[in-house]
Amino acid sequence: MNIENIPSGRIDIPNFSIKEDIKVNSADTALLITDMQNDFVHPDGALFVPAAPMTIEPIKILLQKARTAKAPIVFMQDTHLAQDKESEIWPEHCQYETWGWRIHEDLTPQRNELVLQKNRYDAFYGTSLEHYLRNIWDVKNLIVVGTVSNICVLHTIGSANLRWIHAIVPADGISALSEFDQALTLHQTANLYYGDIIKNCSGIGFES
């Protein structure tokens, strides 16, 4: 390994475009909320993300907008069983039917909203997400919020891009374990996956 290729010290964030607002068509735009579960969002959670609670209110604003516009809404729920392979990487978390597995009470899904369980970082992997986005709703744009930015959020954005689904990401609707990880997610979304970065959830408007 060439030690000279490993960054050290301060790293400047490359430029990427951030929009103040955007209008989307509720007929072809879905909102995806990933992993806003107690184990990540609550201080007593097994893998608490300290920045995650600050995203609850912005996401609630966006969620209400999507509900009013009758846009498709999907909640992704990280789900594991005992002795899951991920326990070799992370402490046990989001164990099926436990308190930590449940979606945070401030973001409780409504009866007509889709809740899908996922077992890996990518919301498309091993789930029926693509079926609903493509075949049921004919989605062209996917607004992605949740946690953790550079893990489940970014893997999901990447998979959406590979399927030619355009990603829209409000910066105050995602959270990471470090400023570096947050900046990485936003930069990758904008520059690699050609997504739109919006400054705030409140800057996203739905129209028919």
N, C-alpha and C positions, 0 to 999 in steps of 0.2 A: 504494500500500500504506500502510495506517495503522500507523505504527510503534508506536502505543500498544497495538495488539492483539498484539504480539510479546512473550512473557514474557521477563523478564530476572532474573538473580539466583536466589535460592532459591525453590523452588515446593513448597508443602505437598502431601503425598500425600493425596488424598481417601480417606475410609474405605471399606473393603470387608471382607467377612467371610472369615475364615480358620478352617477346621475342623481340629481335632487329628486326627480319624480319620473313616473312612467305611467302610461295608461295601457291597460290590457283588456282584451275581449274576454268576458266571462264565459263565452261559449267554447273557447278553445284553450283556456288557461286553468290549470289546477294548482291548488295549494297543498304542499307536502310538508308536514311537521314531523320531524324525526327525533326520536329518543328523548322527548321531554318527559322523562320518567323520574320517579323519586330517587332512584339510585344515582342519577346524574344531577338532578336539579335541586334536591333537598339537602340541606347541610348535614343531615344524618345519613345520607346515601353512601353506598359502598364505594362509588367512584365519583364523588361530588366534584362538579366543575364550578369553582367559585364565581365565574362570570355568568353562569347559566341563569340564576334568578333574575338578573337584570334584563334578560330577554323576554320574560314572561309577559309583561305589560305590552311591549311592542307587538309581540305575537298575538296577544288577545285582540289588539286593535285590528290587525290584519285579518285575523280569523273572523271577526265580526263583519268586516267588509266583504269577505268571501261568502259568508253565509247570506248576507243581505243580497248580494249579486247572484246567489244560487250557483256559484262556481263549484266544481268538484273539489272535495276536501279529503285528504288522505292522512291518517296518522300511522306512522311506522313505530312499532313497539319492539325494541330489542328483547330477545327471548332466549333463555338458556335453561338447560337442565343440569342437574348435578353432574360433576365430572366432565363438563363440556370442555372441548379442546381449548377454548378461549381462556379457561382458567389456568392454562400454562403460560399465558401472556399477561392477563390481568387478574386481579383478585375476583372471586366469584361475585357476579352482579346480575341484576335483572333475571333472577331465578323465577321461572314460571309460577304465576299465581301468588307471588310474595308481594309485600308492601312496596319493596324497591322496584318491582316490575311494573307497577301501576303507573299510568300516565298522571302527571301532576294534576291535582284537583282543580286548579285554576284554568286548565285547558281540557276539561273533560269533553270527549267526543259526544256529539249528538247522535240520535238513533239512526239518522239517514247518512251518516258519514262513515267512510271506509276505514277500518282499523286492520292493518296487516302486521303479522308477526314476522320478524326477520332474525336470522341467526348469525349473520356476518355484517360487516360494515356497510356494504352496498345494499340499498333498499330494493334493487332489482334482482339480486342474486337469490335464486330459489324461492321467489315469491310470485304472486300473480299481479304485481304492480303494472307491468307492461301490458298485460291483457286489458286491464281497466283503462289505462291511459290511451291505448291505441284503439281497441275494439269497442269499448263502451262509450268513451267520451271524446275520442278523436282529438286529443290534446296536442297542441303545438308548443305551448309555453308551460314551464313548470317552475313555480315559485317555491324555493327550498329554504326552510328555516329549521332551527333546532340545534342540537349539539351531538358530537363534538366537531367543531368546524373542520379541522384537517383530517378527520377520520371518517365518520359516517356521512357527514354533510358532503365533503369533497368527493368521496367515492361515489356517492349517489349522483352528484352533478356530473362527474365523468361518465358514468354509465348512461345518463340521460343524453349527454352530448354524442356519445357513440351511436345512439339511436336517433340522432337528428332532432332531439327535443331540446328546445331553447331554454336555458336556465336563467332565472331571475333571482338574485340574492340580495335581500336587504341586510346591510351590515349590522344593524342593531338587533337583528333577529337570529343571529348565530353566535355561538360562544366557543371559546377554546381555552386550553390550559395555559397558554402564553400568548403574548402579543405577537411573537414570531409566527406561531401557528395560525393565528387569525389573519395576519398579513399574507402569509403563504396561500391560504385558502382564497382570499379575495383576489390576489394576483393571478393564481392559476385559473380561477373561474373566468376572469376577464380576458386574460391573454392567451391561455391554452384552449379553453373551452368556449370562448367567444360569448360568454354570458354577460348579462347586464348586472352591474353592481349598483344598488340604490342605497342612498345614505341611510334612510329610515323606513321602517315598515309603513309609516303614515304617508310616505311619498308614493305608494302604490295605489292606483285607482282602478276600479273595475267599470267597464262600460259594456253595454249590450251590442 
